[in-house]
């Protein structure tokens, strides 16, 4: 065996070198994104908040753009005094309203927005999560916390101007043995075809302790009665958590997930039943990630003479940098075209199709100093074939 040791070392080195070359190529190949609009929506220090994180973007049936975030009162940490805040835009993101606070529960943590618009009722649903402000994620996972993560819901019937006081839905959306829990963050979807047309689907994740080991898993919650009640899907695999979902042209759902498989690649799974159950997860070799949240949306379904379009955004790097938007015109099988939004520090993001046909991206940048909005058109992606 000893005589073969150098050979295996060489093979391992060549394999790792090839993998690094592939990663580096994917990190640097994207041309710069040409933007129509660019402005800062949430800036550190605004409204008396230390910082803002966890962006979520959605467009109402009236075309109003709603930008949600967590307003972190005292520091950048994921726990503590955190409020859910909102800004609105009625001109496709060129200007924004003053900051409004949707949920302030004193010193406790209110966040993880994952909005979805019911196109048949115009109601904007807003799933959220809560925990005691003095509980940290590690304590919640270890069951040594004062309380646990709880699931809440709010909604607006007036285009995001006013909101229902958040009410708890933990009982129907979280299993008793689960500890940590998060809705989204990003956006949910409403199904448009097939047996489950009209269903609202919210991507979520949770932790559970199995055989003494903490396991991360994604899942979904869904509603077939326009948000009156919510059901819980089966968990998805292991080593996954924050996720985004899109409806495919054949009615199946594609879940795209933050991955802890150690490969710096996004994990994906498929549902054949509208999000109630999911396939085993696999890795998308084209989607490099630094273990971070990402966004996934449908732009259009295939039409006569036009291919379907799906967009994906994330920091396309092994670090939280190089925010990149990718386009797929074959239902997520390949990502043939991409654009680099910024070469610098970037993290969480949220995509939306604007009422004027352009695309909006709300994303964290510059070491969480700000959450920036950019609008762009997809024509520039067509030239990078």
C-alpha positions as CSV (number, residue, x, y, z in Angstrom):
1,X,0.0,0.0,0.0
2,X,2.8,2.4,0.8
3,X,4.2,2.4,-2.8
4,X,0.8,3.7,-4.0
5,X,0.5,6.5,-1.6
6,X,2.3,9.2,-3.7
7,X,0.0,8.2,-6.7
8,X,-3.1,8.8,-4.7
9,X,-1.7,12.1,-3.4
10,X,-1.1,13.2,-7.0
11,X,-4.6,12.1,-8.1
12,X,-6.1,14.0,-5.2
13,X,-4.1,17.1,-6.0
14,X,-5.2,16.9,-9.7
15,X,-8.8,16.5,-8.7
16,X,-8.8,19.4,-6.3
17,X,-6.9,21.6,-8.8
18,X,-9.5,20.8,-11.5
19,X,-12.3,21.5,-9.1
20,X,-10.8,24.8,-8.1
21,X,-10.3,25.7,-11.8
22,X,-14.0,24.9,-12.5
23,X,-15.0,27.1,-9.5
24,X,-12.8,30.0,-10.6
25,X,-14.1,29.8,-14.2
26,X,-17.7,30.0,-13.0
27,X,-16.8,32.9,-10.7
28,X,-15.3,35.1,-13.3
29,X,-17.1,34.4,-16.6
30,X,-20.2,36.7,-16.2
31,X,-20.3,40.1,-17.9
32,X,-21.5,43.1,-15.8
33,X,-25.2,43.6,-15.4
34,X,-26.6,46.7,-17.1
35,X,-29.1,48.4,-14.8
36,X,-32.0,50.6,-15.5
37,X,-32.5,51.7,-11.8
38,X,-30.1,51.4,-8.9
39,X,-30.7,52.8,-5.4
40,X,-30.2,52.0,-1.7
41,X,-33.5,50.9,0.0
42,X,-32.2,50.1,3.5
43,X,-29.0,51.8,4.8
44,X,-27.3,51.0,8.1
45,X,-28.4,53.6,10.7
46,X,-31.7,54.5,9.0
47,X,-34.7,54.8,11.4
48,X,-32.4,54.2,14.4
49,X,-31.6,50.7,13.3
50,X,-28.0,49.4,13.6
51,X,-28.4,47.4,10.4
52,X,-30.8,45.7,8.0
53,X,-30.7,42.2,6.7
54,X,-32.9,39.5,5.0
55,X,-34.4,41.2,2.0
56,X,-37.7,40.0,0.4
57,X,-39.3,41.5,-2.7
58,X,-42.8,41.1,-4.1
59,X,-45.1,42.9,-6.6
60,X,-48.7,43.4,-5.7
61,X,-51.6,42.9,-8.2
62,X,-51.6,46.7,-8.6
63,X,-47.9,46.8,-9.6
64,X,-46.7,48.2,-6.3
65,X,-43.3,47.0,-5.3
66,X,-42.9,45.9,-1.6
67,X,-39.4,45.6,-0.1
68,X,-39.3,43.8,3.3
69,X,-36.3,43.4,5.6
70,X,-35.3,42.8,9.2
71,X,-34.5,46.0,11.1
72,X,-31.8,44.9,13.6
73,X,-31.9,47.4,16.4
74,X,-28.7,47.0,18.3
75,X,-26.2,44.9,16.2
76,X,-25.9,42.7,13.2
77,X,-26.6,39.4,15.0
78,X,-29.4,37.1,14.0
79,X,-31.0,37.2,17.5
80,X,-32.1,40.1,19.8
81,X,-34.3,43.1,19.2
82,X,-35.3,42.7,15.5
83,X,-38.3,44.2,13.8
84,X,-39.9,43.5,10.5
85,X,-39.8,46.6,8.3
86,X,-41.2,47.6,4.9
87,X,-40.8,50.2,2.1
88,X,-43.1,50.6,-0.9
89,X,-42.5,51.8,-4.4
90,X,-45.2,52.8,-6.9
91,X,-42.8,53.7,-9.7
92,X,-41.0,50.3,-10.3
93,X,-38.4,51.0,-7.7
94,X,-37.2,54.5,-8.8
95,X,-38.3,56.0,-5.4
96,X,-39.3,54.5,-2.1
97,X,-41.6,55.3,0.8
98,X,-40.5,56.1,4.3
99,X,-39.6,53.1,6.5
100,X,-42.6,51.5,8.2
101,X,-42.5,48.9,10.9
102,X,-44.9,46.0,10.4
103,X,-44.0,43.9,13.5
104,X,-42.2,45.1,16.7
105,X,-42.5,42.8,19.6
106,X,-40.3,44.6,22.0
107,X,-36.9,42.9,22.6
108,X,-37.9,39.8,20.6
109,X,-36.9,38.6,17.2
110,X,-39.4,39.1,14.3
111,X,-38.3,38.3,10.8
112,X,-37.7,35.9,7.9
113,X,-40.3,37.5,5.6
114,X,-41.4,35.3,2.7
115,X,-44.3,37.1,1.0
116,X,-46.6,35.7,-1.7
117,X,-49.5,37.4,-3.6
118,X,-52.8,35.5,-4.1
119,X,-53.6,36.6,-7.6
120,X,-57.3,35.7,-7.3
121,X,-57.9,37.8,-4.2
122,X,-55.1,40.3,-4.4
123,X,-54.3,39.5,-0.7
124,X,-50.5,39.8,0.1
125,X,-49.6,37.0,2.5
126,X,-46.6,37.4,4.7
127,X,-45.2,34.3,6.6
128,X,-42.8,35.2,9.4
129,X,-40.9,33.6,12.2
130,X,-40.4,34.7,15.9
131,X,-38.2,33.8,18.8
132,X,-37.4,35.2,22.2
133,X,-34.9,38.0,21.9
134,X,-32.5,36.4,24.4
135,X,-32.4,33.0,22.7
136,X,-29.7,32.3,20.2
137,X,-30.0,29.8,17.4
138,X,-27.5,27.4,19.1
139,X,-29.7,27.4,22.2
140,X,-32.8,26.8,20.3
141,X,-31.2,23.9,18.4
142,X,-29.9,22.4,21.7
143,X,-33.3,22.9,23.4
144,X,-31.7,25.0,26.1
145,X,-33.6,28.2,25.1
146,X,-36.3,30.1,27.0
147,X,-38.7,29.5,24.1
148,X,-38.5,28.1,20.5
149,X,-38.9,29.3,17.0
150,X,-42.6,30.0,16.2
151,X,-44.3,30.5,12.9
152,X,-46.6,33.5,12.3
153,X,-48.7,34.9,9.5
154,X,-49.8,38.4,8.4
155,X,-51.6,39.8,5.4
156,X,-52.5,43.0,3.6
157,X,-55.7,43.7,1.6
158,X,-54.8,47.3,0.7
159,X,-51.7,47.0,-1.4
160,X,-49.4,46.8,1.6
161,X,-50.4,50.0,3.3
162,X,-51.7,48.2,6.4
163,X,-51.2,44.7,7.8
164,X,-53.0,42.2,10.0
165,X,-51.4,41.8,13.4
166,X,-49.2,38.7,13.0
167,X,-51.0,35.6,14.4
168,X,-49.4,32.2,15.2
169,X,-49.7,29.2,12.9
170,X,-47.0,27.1,14.5
171,X,-49.3,24.2,15.4
172,X,-50.1,23.3,11.7
173,X,-46.7,24.2,10.2
174,X,-44.1,22.9,12.6
175,X,-43.6,19.4,14.0
176,X,-43.1,19.2,17.8
177,X,-39.6,17.7,17.6
178,X,-38.3,20.5,15.3
179,X,-36.2,23.2,16.9
180,X,-34.9,25.9,14.6
181,X,-37.3,27.0,11.9
182,X,-37.3,29.6,9.2
183,X,-39.8,30.7,6.5
184,X,-38.0,31.5,3.2
185,X,-36.6,34.0,3.3
186,X,-37.4,35.5,-0.1
187,X,-40.8,34.8,-1.7
188,X,-43.5,32.1,-2.0
189,X,-45.4,31.2,-5.1
190,X,-48.9,30.5,-6.3
191,X,-49.3,27.5,-8.6
192,X,-50.9,28.3,-12.0
193,X,-51.5,24.9,-13.6
194,X,-52.4,21.3,-12.9
195,X,-54.4,19.6,-10.2
196,X,-53.1,22.1,-7.5
197,X,-53.7,25.3,-9.4
198,X,-54.2,28.2,-7.0
199,X,-52.2,26.6,-4.2
200,X,-49.9,28.9,-2.2
201,X,-46.5,27.4,-1.5
202,X,-43.9,28.8,1.0
203,X,-40.4,27.4,1.0
204,X,-39.1,26.8,4.6
205,X,-36.5,25.0,6.6
206,X,-36.0,23.5,10.0
207,X,-33.6,21.6,12.3
208,X,-34.3,18.3,14.1
209,X,-32.1,16.2,16.4
210,X,-31.8,12.6,15.2
211,X,-29.7,10.0,17.1
212,X,-28.0,12.9,18.9
213,X,-27.1,14.7,15.7
214,X,-28.6,18.0,14.6
215,X,-30.0,17.6,11.0
216,X,-30.8,20.5,8.7
217,X,-33.7,20.1,6.3
218,X,-35.8,22.1,3.9
219,X,-39.6,21.7,3.6
220,X,-42.6,23.7,2.4
221,X,-45.9,24.8,3.8
222,X,-48.9,25.2,1.5
223,X,-52.5,26.3,1.5
224,X,-55.4,25.2,-0.8
225,X,-58.0,27.6,0.7
226,X,-56.4,31.0,-0.1
227,X,-54.4,31.1,3.2
228,X,-57.2,30.2,5.6
229,X,-55.3,27.1,6.7
230,X,-51.8,25.8,6.1
231,X,-50.4,22.3,5.7
232,X,-46.9,20.9,6.1
233,X,-44.9,19.1,3.4
234,X,-42.5,16.2,3.9
235,X,-38.9,17.2,4.8
236,X,-36.3,17.2,2.0
237,X,-33.2,15.1,2.5
238,X,-30.5,16.4,4.9
239,X,-27.8,19.1,4.9
240,X,-30.2,21.7,3.4
241,X,-32.0,24.7,4.7
242,X,-32.9,28.2,3.3
243,X,-34.6,27.6,0.0
244,X,-36.5,28.9,-3.0
245,X,-39.2,27.3,-5.1
246,X,-40.4,27.6,-8.7
247,X,-43.2,26.0,-10.7
248,X,-42.0,24.1,-13.8
249,X,-43.8,24.1,-17.2
250,X,-45.0,20.5,-16.6
251,X,-46.6,21.3,-13.2
252,X,-43.8,19.9,-11.1
253,X,-42.0,22.1,-8.5
254,X,-38.3,22.7,-8.2
255,X,-36.9,23.5,-4.8
256,X,-33.4,25.1,-4.8
257,X,-31.7,24.9,-1.5
258,X,-28.7,26.2,0.5
259,X,-26.4,23.2,0.9
260,X,-24.1,21.9,3.6
261,X,-22.8,19.0,1.5
262,X,-19.3,20.5,1.4
263,X,-19.2,20.9,-2.4
264,X,-20.1,24.7,-2.7
265,X,-23.0,23.8,-4.9
266,X,-26.8,24.4,-4.5
267,X,-29.0,21.4,-3.7
268,X,-32.2,20.8,-5.7
269,X,-35.3,18.5,-5.3
270,X,-38.5,17.9,-7.3
271,X,-42.1,17.6,-6.2
272,X,-44.6,15.8,-8.3
273,X,-47.6,16.6,-6.1
274,X,-47.6,20.4,-5.7
275,X,-45.1,20.5,-2.9
276,X,-46.5,18.0,-0.5
277,X,-43.6,15.5,-1.0
278,X,-40.2,15.8,-2.5
279,X,-37.5,13.7,-4.2
280,X,-34.1,13.1,-2.7
281,X,-31.9,16.1,-3.0
282,X,-29.1,16.3,-5.6
283,X,-26.5,19.0,-6.3
284,X,-26.7,21.4,-9.3
285,X,-23.1,21.4,-10.5
286,X,-23.6,24.8,-12.3
287,X,-24.7,26.8,-9.3
288,X,-21.7,27.6,-7.1
289,X,-22.5,29.0,-3.7
290,X,-20.7,30.0,-0.4
291,X,-23.4,28.3,1.7
292,X,-25.9,31.2,1.5
293,X,-29.5,32.1,0.7
294,X,-30.5,32.5,-3.0
295,X,-33.5,33.6,-5.0
296,X,-35.4,31.7,-7.8
297,X,-38.3,33.0,-9.8
298,X,-40.4,32.2,-12.9
299,X,-40.3,35.1,-15.5
300,X,-42.6,33.4,-18.0
301,X,-43.8,29.9,-19.1
302,X,-43.1,28.6,-22.6
303,X,-45.3,30.3,-25.3
304,X,-45.5,29.7,-29.0
305,X,-42.2,30.9,-30.4
306,X,-40.8,31.8,-26.9
307,X,-39.0,29.6,-24.4
308,X,-39.8,29.7,-20.7
309,X,-37.6,31.7,-18.5
310,X,-36.4,31.2,-14.9
311,X,-34.0,33.5,-13.0
312,X,-31.7,32.7,-10.2
313,X,-29.6,35.0,-8.0
314,X,-26.9,34.4,-5.4
315,X,-23.3,35.2,-4.6
316,X,-21.7,33.0,-7.2
317,X,-18.5,32.3,-5.3
318,X,-17.0,30.3,-2.4
319,X,-17.3,33.6,-0.4
320,X,-20.2,35.9,0.1
321,X,-19.3,38.1,-2.9
322,X,-20.0,38.4,-6.7
323,X,-23.8,38.7,-6.7
324,X,-24.8,37.1,-10.0
325,X,-28.1,36.7,-11.8
326,X,-28.5,33.6,-14.1
327,X,-31.1,32.8,-16.7
328,X,-32.4,29.4,-17.7
329,X,-34.5,28.8,-20.7
330,X,-34.8,25.0,-20.3
331,X,-36.7,24.8,-16.9
332,X,-33.6,25.0,-14.7
333,X,-31.6,22.2,-16.4
334,X,-28.9,24.6,-17.6
335,X,-28.0,28.2,-16.8
336,X,-26.7,29.4,-20.2
337,X,-26.5,33.1,-19.5
338,X,-25.5,35.2,-16.5
339,X,-24.6,38.7,-15.4
340,X,-22.5,40.0,-12.5
341,X,-24.3,42.5,-10.4
342,X,-21.3,43.4,-8.2
343,X,-17.8,41.9,-7.8
344,X,-17.7,42.9,-4.1
345,X,-19.3,41.7,-0.9
346,X,-22.9,40.4,-1.3
347,X,-25.1,37.9,0.4
348,X,-28.9,37.4,0.5
349,X,-31.1,38.4,-2.4
350,X,-34.7,38.5,-3.7
351,X,-35.9,38.7,-7.4
352,X,-39.2,39.8,-8.7
353,X,-40.8,40.5,-12.1
354,X,-41.9,44.2,-12.1
355,X,-45.2,45.4,-13.5
356,X,-43.4,47.1,-16.5
357,X,-41.8,43.8,-17.5
358,X,-38.3,44.6,-16.1
359,X,-36.7,42.5,-13.4
360,X,-36.0,43.8,-9.8
361,X,-33.3,42.5,-7.5
362,X,-33.1,43.5,-3.8
363,X,-29.8,42.3,-2.3
364,X,-27.4,42.7,0.6
365,X,-24.0,44.3,-0.2
366,X,-20.9,45.9,1.2
367,X,-20.6,43.8,4.3
368,X,-24.3,44.2,5.2
369,X,-23.9,48.0,5.2
370,X,-26.9,48.3,2.9
371,X,-29.7,46.6,0.9
372,X,-29.7,47.8,-2.7
373,X,-32.3,47.6,-5.4
374,X,-31.5,47.3,-9.1
375,X,-33.9,47.0,-12.0
376,X,-32.8,45.5,-15.4
377,X,-34.2,44.0,-18.6
378,X,-33.5,40.5,-19.8
379,X,-32.5,41.6,-23.4
380,X,-28.9,41.8,-22.3
381,X,-28.9,38.1,-21.4
382,X,-29.9,37.0,-24.9
383,X,-26.5,38.0,-26.3
384,X,-24.4,35.7,-24.0
385,X,-25.2,32.4,-25.7
